[in-house]
Amino acid sequence: MNFENIFKTAFIKFPRFQTARLKLLPLELKYTGDIFEMFSNPEVVKFYDLPVMKEMNQAENFLKNHIQNYKNKKEIRWGLILRQTQMLVGTCGIAPEGFELTKDCTNIGLGFDLNREYWRKGLMKEAITRIMAFCFKHSRIEKMHLENLRENINCIRLAESLFFKILKTRENVEIMPKIYADVDYYEISRSTYVKHMS
Ligand SMILES: CC(C)(COP(=O)(O)OP(=O)(O)OC[C@H]1O[C@@H](n2cnc3c(N)ncnc32)[C@H](O)[C@@H]1OP(=O)(O)O)[C@@H](O)C(=O)NCCC(=O)NCCS
């Protein structure tokens, strides 16, 4: 089963959502400035596989890659738009790729990032909760996972608050050329989701 088949219509019409404070919309090049602002802060990329952005074209390339991945039906990545200001304050996406435990697309990975100014306000939890509902209620996803560097406390707390549990750990993984770290693989199953969050 491939990723496209899991989501019946998501690659025909982009799934747009609204939460209390956010709109979850397709990424567009008009958000280049907001993406640059987010990723030019070293704190945001400290535990992420991206360099600190120094030039605007890095932000443009980030957006182009994700837009192309959606066109190729390899990923759905949402821009998190603050309803009050229309600013993009983060992104969040799902994809079957990069997960080594299984190639079965009923198990998908989650990736996310938030502008430093907006941390600890529950915004990412709000966005991921909506995406989890989409995955578990409207698709055939059985499990969702995320990979986290062990020192990324904010991500650990966020994962725990969403009932993700550590499935596997790996030490000394080369996360970027010549940079090594311990990585934990978190997972939530459909049954755990139904029990705690639906
Ligand atoms: C990871 C990241 C998105 C978390 O953002 P955030 O703003 O802390 O997320 P939220 O405010 O939605 O927090 C969700 C939950 O985690 C809790 N939490 C987050 N950081 C915490 C911390 N340092 N200590 C205790 N609790 C924390 C919040 O209280 C909330 O739980 P609750 O609603 O049950 O109280 C943000 O730190 C980030 O963008 N980091 C850089 C990119 C990154 O590392 N991405 C992840 C790669 S796996």
The ligand as an SDF file (V2000), in Angstrom:
LIG
                    3D

 48 50  0  0  0  0  0  0  0  0999 V2000
    9.3870   21.0310   19.4960 C   0  0  0  0  0  0  0  0  0  0  0  0
    8.5520   22.3130   19.4860 C   0  0  0  0  0  0  0  0  0  0  0  0
    7.6570   22.3480   18.2610 C   0  0  0  0  0  0  0  0  0  0  0  0
    7.6990   22.3170   20.7500 C   0  0  0  0  0  0  0  0  0  0  0  0
    6.9530   23.5000   20.7400 O   0  0  0  0  0  0  0  0  0  0  0  0
    6.1480   23.9870   22.0310 P   0  0  0  0  0  0  0  0  0  0  0  0
    5.8090   25.3940   21.7680 O   0  0  0  0  0  0  0  0  0  0  0  0
    6.8910   23.6520   23.2520 O   0  0  0  0  0  0  0  0  0  0  0  0
    4.8660   23.0890   21.9410 O   0  0  0  0  0  0  0  0  0  0  0  0
    3.5600   23.3320   22.7600 P   0  0  0  0  0  0  0  0  0  0  0  0
    3.5260   24.6500   23.4470 O   0  0  0  0  0  0  0  0  0  0  0  0
    2.4470   23.0120   21.8350 O   0  0  0  0  0  0  0  0  0  0  0  0
    3.7310   22.2690   23.9300 O   0  0  0  0  0  0  0  0  0  0  0  0
    3.0350   21.0860   23.9970 C   0  0  0  0  0  0  0  0  0  0  0  0
    3.1540   20.4790   25.3450 C   0  0  0  0  0  0  0  0  0  0  0  0
    4.4990   20.2750   25.7860 O   0  0  0  0  0  0  0  0  0  0  0  0
    4.6920   20.9680   27.0130 C   0  0  0  0  0  0  0  0  0  0  0  0
    6.0680   21.4600   26.9980 N   0  0  0  0  0  0  0  0  0  0  0  0
    6.7370   21.9230   25.9220 C   0  0  0  0  0  0  0  0  0  0  0  0
    8.0080   22.2320   26.2930 N   0  0  0  0  0  0  0  0  0  0  0  0
    8.1200   21.9180   27.5880 C   0  0  0  0  0  0  0  0  0  0  0  0
    9.1890   21.9930   28.5150 C   0  0  0  0  0  0  0  0  0  0  0  0
   10.4160   22.4610   28.1690 N   0  0  0  0  0  0  0  0  0  0  0  0
    8.9610   21.5970   29.7810 N   0  0  0  0  0  0  0  0  0  0  0  0
    7.7500   21.1420   30.1500 C   0  0  0  0  0  0  0  0  0  0  0  0
    6.7060   21.0350   29.3050 N   0  0  0  0  0  0  0  0  0  0  0  0
    6.8810   21.4310   28.0420 C   0  0  0  0  0  0  0  0  0  0  0  0
    3.6540   22.0530   27.0060 C   0  0  0  0  0  0  0  0  0  0  0  0
    3.3770   22.4770   28.3210 O   0  0  0  0  0  0  0  0  0  0  0  0
    2.4880   21.3190   26.3900 C   0  0  0  0  0  0  0  0  0  0  0  0
    1.8960   20.3680   27.2540 O   0  0  0  0  0  0  0  0  0  0  0  0
    0.4700   20.5920   27.9410 P   0  0  0  0  0  0  0  0  0  0  0  0
   -0.4270   21.2030   26.9290 O   0  0  0  0  0  0  0  0  0  0  0  0
    0.0620   19.2130   28.3060 O   0  0  0  0  0  0  0  0  0  0  0  0
    0.7850   21.4950   29.0690 O   0  0  0  0  0  0  0  0  0  0  0  0
    9.4510   23.5740   19.4860 C   0  0  0  0  0  0  0  0  0  0  0  0
   10.2580   23.5360   20.6280 O   0  0  0  0  0  0  0  0  0  0  0  0
   10.3290   23.6680   18.2540 C   0  0  0  0  0  0  0  0  0  0  0  0
    9.9220   24.1400   17.2040 O   0  0  0  0  0  0  0  0  0  0  0  0
   11.5820   23.2360   18.3530 N   0  0  0  0  0  0  0  0  0  0  0  0
   12.5150   23.3330   17.2480 C   0  0  0  0  0  0  0  0  0  0  0  0
   12.2240   22.3720   16.1170 C   0  0  0  0  0  0  0  0  0  0  0  0
   12.2220   20.9480   16.6100 C   0  0  0  0  0  0  0  0  0  0  0  0
   13.0490   20.5750   17.4160 O   0  0  0  0  0  0  0  0  0  0  0  0
   11.2890   20.1530   16.0700 N   0  0  0  0  0  0  0  0  0  0  0  0
   11.1090   18.7820   16.4860 C   0  0  0  0  0  0  0  0  0  0  0  0
   11.9550   17.8410   15.7770 C   0  0  0  0  0  0  0  0  0  0  0  0
   11.5270   16.1800   16.3010 S   0  0  0  0  0  0  0  0  0  0  0  0
  1  2  1  0
  2  3  1  0
  2  4  1  0
  2 36  1  0
  4  5  1  0
  5  6  1  0
  6  7  2  0
  6  8  1  0
  6  9  1  0
  9 10  1  0
 10 11  2  0
 10 12  1  0
 10 13  1  0
 13 14  1  0
 14 15  1  0
 15 16  1  0
 15 30  1  0
 16 17  1  0
 17 18  1  0
 17 28  1  0
 18 19  1  0
 18 27  1  0
 19 20  2  0
 20 21  1  0
 21 22  1  0
 21 27  2  0
 22 23  1  0
 22 24  2  0
 24 25  1  0
 25 26  2  0
 26 27  1  0
 28 29  1  0
 28 30  1  0
 30 31  1  0
 31 32  1  0
 32 33  2  0
 32 34  1  0
 32 35  1  0
 36 37  1  0
 36 38  1  0
 38 39  2  0
 38 40  1  0
 40 41  1  0
 41 42  1  0
 42 43  1  0
 43 44  2  0
 43 45  1  0
 45 46  1  0
 46 47  1  0
 47 48  1  0
M  END
$$$$
